[in-house]
Amino acid sequence: MKYKFIIIAILVFLKIIGIASHAKAGYFSYGLCDYSNDYGFGYDNNGLNEFGQKSIGRIIEESQCNEKQSKRINEFMKEKKIF
């Protein structure tokens, strides 16, 4: 009976960790990167041409998204007094 309780406790603990890590990941990435789908002639919806090269518009959008994400992470770390 005791081993069943230990197994159930471990499973509940793992479930809580999974939910918390998923929520934390969503906090940093939700709504920050809103990419357009129009990169011009010869590019698909991901901003890639037939050779796999990114359009300049996609490069700029990714750069802006990275800046927003790093800013949000830094604000979070200052708020939580991590560094």
DRENGUTOR-880675 format. One record per residue (C-alpha): residue number from 0; residue in three letters; x, y, z. Coordinates in steps of 0.02 Angstrom, whole numbers. Layout:
{NUM, "ALA", {X, Y, Z}}
...
! end
This chain:
{0, "MET", {0, 0, 0}}
{1, "LYS", {142, 118, 42}}
{2, "TYR", {227, 94, -126}}
{3, "LYS", {66, 141, -217}}
{4, "PHE", {59, 305, -121}}
{5, "ILE", {241, 342, -165}}
{6, "ILE", {209, 307, -350}}
{7, "ILE", {54, 417, -352}}
{8, "ALA", {147, 556, -262}}
{9, "ILE", {289, 549, -389}}
{10, "LEU", {166, 555, -535}}
{11, "VAL", {74, 704, -462}}
{12, "PHE", {240, 792, -432}}
{13, "LEU", {295, 763, -612}}
{14, "LYS", {127, 826, -676}}
{15, "ILE", {143, 987, -575}}
{16, "ILE", {319, 1016, -640}}
{17, "GLY", {261, 989, -819}}
{18, "ILE", {118, 1112, -801}}
{19, "ALA", {229, 1243, -720}}
{20, "SER", {366, 1229, -851}}
{21, "HIS", {239, 1241, -992}}
{22, "ALA", {162, 1396, -913}}
{23, "LYS", {332, 1477, -891}}
{24, "ALA", {378, 1445, -1073}}
{25, "GLY", {213, 1521, -1128}}
{26, "TYR", {245, 1676, -1024}}
{27, "PHE", {401, 1722, -1121}}
{28, "SER", {340, 1684, -1296}}
{29, "TYR", {154, 1723, -1299}}
{30, "GLY", {107, 1861, -1420}}
{31, "LEU", {281, 1927, -1450}}
{32, "CYS", {315, 1866, -1625}}
{33, "ASP", {182, 1912, -1749}}
{34, "TYR", {258, 1871, -1917}}
{35, "SER", {179, 1930, -2079}}
{36, "ASN", {152, 1805, -2218}}
{37, "ASP", {191, 1920, -2364}}
{38, "TYR", {376, 1922, -2401}}
{39, "GLY", {365, 1962, -2585}}
{40, "PHE", {381, 1866, -2747}}
{41, "GLY", {476, 1703, -2736}}
{42, "TYR", {459, 1679, -2547}}
{43, "ASP", {342, 1560, -2454}}
{44, "ASN", {243, 1597, -2295}}
{45, "ASN", {397, 1569, -2188}}
{46, "GLY", {500, 1696, -2284}}
{47, "LEU", {607, 1567, -2373}}
{48, "ASN", {644, 1557, -2559}}
{49, "GLU", {669, 1397, -2657}}
{50, "PHE", {850, 1385, -2598}}
{51, "GLY", {807, 1405, -2414}}
{52, "GLN", {868, 1584, -2401}}
{53, "LYS", {771, 1703, -2289}}
{54, "SER", {699, 1864, -2353}}
{55, "ILE", {763, 2027, -2277}}
{56, "GLY", {587, 2059, -2210}}
{57, "ARG", {590, 1895, -2113}}
{58, "ILE", {764, 1932, -2045}}
{59, "ILE", {706, 2101, -1981}}
{60, "GLU", {549, 2026, -1901}}
{61, "GLU", {652, 1891, -1812}}
{62, "SER", {776, 2021, -1750}}
{63, "GLN", {636, 2128, -1677}}
{64, "CYS", {557, 1974, -1598}}
{65, "ASN", {723, 1923, -1518}}
{66, "GLU", {745, 2097, -1446}}
{67, "LYS", {570, 2093, -1371}}
{68, "GLN", {598, 1920, -1296}}
{69, "SER", {766, 1965, -1219}}
{70, "LYS", {691, 2125, -1148}}
{71, "ARG", {546, 2028, -1071}}
{72, "ILE", {662, 1897, -997}}
{73, "ASN", {774, 2032, -922}}
{74, "GLU", {624, 2120, -846}}
{75, "PHE", {564, 1955, -773}}
{76, "MET", {734, 1918, -698}}
{77, "LYS", {745, 2093, -621}}
{78, "GLU", {569, 2076, -553}}
{79, "LYS", {611, 1908, -472}}
{80, "LYS", {782, 1976, -416}}
{81, "ILE", {873, 1832, -499}}
{82, "PHE", {1025, 1938, -541}}
! end
